[in-house]
Amino acid sequence: MEWFTECKVLPGIGEGGKTAVDISLASIGHNMALVAYHYGTHSPMERWAILSLTKRGTIKTQSIAGPPNPHGVFGMQLCRVGEVVVAYGGSVSSDGRRRGGPACYMAVYYIDTDRWQRLPYKDGECPEPRRYPLVFSVGDSLVVAGGWVERKANPQDTWVWSLETRLWTQVGDCPADLHNTGATHGTSHHIYTRCNHYVYSGTKKEWSEERGHVANGIYPNSFLHTPLYGECQLLATRLSKGFGKGRQRVVILIRDSVSLDRTTLEYLPLSDYQYSSLGQCVTAWFNPCTLLVVGSEMICIVEVDASAVRPYVLFEP
């Protein structure tokens, strides 16, 4: 099934031949997205930029000042929550070269004023410092689950931060050590793994697990997961070893989280090497029909065919 009208491949966001890592991305509207990244353990300084879609369909990159960061935290995750973007988590390096422990970092970027606010860490009232937690938003709340905590393997605690009250609340544990990307629909966040479908309910503030609904081996590594119309999601997943090479190991599909139906879509026109470089990609919507995919070595701009994949209502980022 054809689902896009154009796919443009552009150079990555790294400069001078450097490869950006720990890339995080959040849509800020008006054909723009906020991005955070760094150049690895030998140059771990966090960098910030705004990516803008030009009228020619190219990307303009504008470096901006990040939030106050006196301890040199890097590897933060960005998440759009209401009319702000939250930068959360990360690592702190002890000597500027070697990766140190998890950081207790949180800052808010106000989209309308282009200003940052650093939020203090309060021991016992916030999640423990952690690297690479699962971070997503439901309504006007930020949800943080799992991650890597100092001297504790794979915690499964879940915390919710309210944009209105600026307070954290610990809720029920997530049912597994989740790392796959997910998608939020209304008040629920959905994550697919190899065999299970996990749902976080923003209304109940709890997780549920649905077993046996996913074909074995079809979602072992979902590297692209973004909401579409209704309760549907667009997924790109890399199959397990033994299922072919390059693009043959990639399946792109639409998944209905209610009926559990899925429709396999056409490959993006990328080489096998380009597909392999998307293993750690992040995505954001520039507008209802333009999907931004940022990988470590390249950027893809995908013009989505609304008539093909959004027959009901357009998703508004």
N, C-alpha and C positions, 0 to 999 in steps of 0.2 A: 504494500500500500504506500503510495506517495504521500508525504506529509510536509514537504518543504518546497519552496520555489527557488531558493538560492542558498548556497553554503559557501561563504568566503573564508579562506584561511589566511591569517595574518601572522607576522612574527610575534613571539611572546613578549611579556612585559620586561624581561631582563635586559640590562644594558651592558654594552661592551662584551658581548659573548657570554655573560653570566647567566646561570639558570636560576630563576626564582623558585623558591620552595615555600612550603607552608602558606600557600596562597589562600586568602579568604576574600569573599565578595558579597556585597549587599547592594541591591537596587536602591537608588535614591530618587527615582522618577526623572521625568524630562529627558529620557534617553541617556541617563547617566548611572554609573555604579561606583561605589567606593570600594577600593581594593587595598589589602594589606599583605605584605610579603617580606621576605628577606633572602639573603644569598647563602644560607647554610651556616654551619658551625664556624667556618673561618671568617665569616662576615655577618654576624647574627643581628645586626642593627635592624630594627623593624622599619619598614618604609611604607609610605602612604601615598595614594594617588587617586584621582578621579578619572575614570574612563568615560569618554563621551562618544556617542555615535554621531558621525558627521553626515552631512547631506549626501556625500559621495559614497557612503556606506563603509567608511574606514573608521579607525579608532584614534581619537586624540587623547593622549595621556598627559595629565597635569599633576605634577607632584605637589603635595600639600603638607603642611605641618601636622604632625600627629598629636595625640594627647600628651600631657606631661608624663614623662617616663624616666625618672631619675635612676632607676635600677637596671635599665636596659632590657626590659622584658621583650621577648620576641615570640613569634608563632601564635599570636592572638587569633581568635575566631570572631568574625563579624556576623551580626544578625540584625535584621530590620525588625524593630518592635514599634508599631504605631508610626509616629512621625520622627523617630530617632533611629540611629544605628548604635548597637551596643558592641563594644570591643571587650572580649572576655578571655580569661585564662592565659595560657602561654607558658614560656620557660624563662628562667633567669640564668645567665651564664656567670660563673664565678671569676673567670679570667679573660673573658672576651673571645675565647676560642672554643672551649669545650662546653658542651651542653650541661647545664646545671639542673637544679630541681624545678618542680612546678611552681608557678607564680600565682599570687593572689591579686590579680589585676582586673580592674573593671573601669571602663570609661564610656561616656555617652556622647555621641556626635549628633548635634542638633542640625537637621537638614536645612531648616529655613534660615538659620543664622550663620551656618558654616563655622560653628564653634564647638569646642570640646569641654567636657566636664569630667574630671577624675572623681570616682566614687571610692571612699575609703573602705578598707577591709576591717570588719569587726569580728573578732574571734568568737565563735559560738553562735553568731547570728548570720553567718554566711557559709556557703559550701567551703570545704577544705580546699586549699590551693591544689590545682590539678592541671595536667597537660592533656590535650586532645579529648576533652569530654564531648558528649553528644550535646549540641547546642541548637535550639530552634525556638521559634516563637509561636504562640497561640493567642490570638487577640492582642491585648495590651500586656502580655506577660512573656518573660523570657524563661525558658525551661533548660536546666542543666542537669545532665544525668551521666553517671559513670566517669570514665576518664582514667588517668593514672595519677595516683596520690602517693606521696612519699611514704615508703615502708608499708604500703598496702596495695595488694594486687587486685585490680579490676573491681573497684567499689561499684555498687549498683544503686546508690542513693540518688534520689531525684529531688531537685530544688526548684522552686518557682519564685521569680522576682517580678514584682508588680511595678509597672511604669507609673501608676498613679501614686502608690504609697511609698515606693522606693524601699520596700521591705522584702526580705527573703522568707519563704516558708518551705520547710521540708515536708514532702509528701511521700507516697508509696514508692518502694524500690522498683526499678525496671526489672523485668523478668529474665534478662540475659545481658551479657557483655556486648552491647550494641555499638557497632562502628559504621554500619552502612548509612549512606545518605538517605534522607526521608523527605516527605512532602506533607505540608499542612493543608487541610481542607476544612474551612470553617473553624470548629472548635476541636478538631482531632488532628493528630500527627501520625502518619503511617510510615512504617519501615518494613521492608521485605528482606528476609535472609534466605538461606538455601532452602529451608523447609517451612518456615513460619512467617506469619504476618503479625507484627506487633503494632498496637494502637495506643497512643496516649490520649486520654480524654481531658480536654481543658476544663470541661464542666465538672466532671467527677474528680479531677486531679488524681487520676490513677491509670495504671497500665493494664492492658488486656492482651492475651496471647491467643492467636488462632492457629492451630496446628493442622498440617496436612493439606493446606489450600494452595501451596506453591509446588509446581512440578519440580521433582528432585533434580538439583544441579542447574536450575535455570537462573537463580539469583545469587550465586556465591559471591559476586563482587559487583554490586550496583555502583557504577561510578558517575551516573547522571540520574537524578530523580527530581522531577519538578512538577508542580500541579498544572493541570489543564482545566477543561470545563467540568462542571458538575463535580462528581466524585472520582474523576479520572486522573491518572498520573502518567507522565511520560518517563520511561525508564530506559537506560542503556546499561547493559550488564555484560560482564566478561565471563564466559563459560569456563568450566573446569578444564584442566589439562586433558588432552585426548579428544577434544571436540574440534580440532582444526587449528589453523594458525592465523595470526593477524586478524583481519576483519571477520574471518570465518568463526572466530571465537567470540564475536560480539553480537548480541541480540538487542535490537531497539524495538520497543513495543509500547502500546498504550494499555494500561491496566485499570480496570474499574474496581475500586475498593469495596463496592457494595455487592455487585453481581459476581465479582472475581473473574469476569471475562477478560480476555486479552487479545489484542490485535497486533500481529507482527508488522513492523514498518520497514521501509526501504533503508538500506545503508546510506550513511552520509558519504559523499564522494571523497574519502580520505584514503591515503596509502596505509599499508599495514604498519609502517613505522609511526605514522601520525596517530593511528588508533592506539598504538601502544603508549604513546606519550600522553594520552588522555586518562591514564590510570588514576591520577590524582587531581582530576579537573574539578572546577567549581562552576556553578551556573548562576545566572540572574537574568531577569527579563528587562530588556531595555524599554520595551513597550509591549502591548498585548500580542504582537505578532513577530517580535524580534528577540530571539534567544541568544544571550551571550554565554559562550563556553570558554573558560580560561584554563589552559593547561600549563605545565611547567615550561614548555618550549614553543607553544603556539596559542593563538586565539582563533576561535571559530565564531562567525556571525551567521546564525541560521535564521533565514526568513521563513517563518512557519506559514503553511497554507491553512488559513482559518477555516475554509470550507471543508478541508479534509479531516482535521483533528479537533475542531471546536464547533460542532454543529448546533450547539444550543446558545451558550453565552460565552463571551470572551473573559478570560482571566485578567483581573486588574491587579498588577503588582503593588 
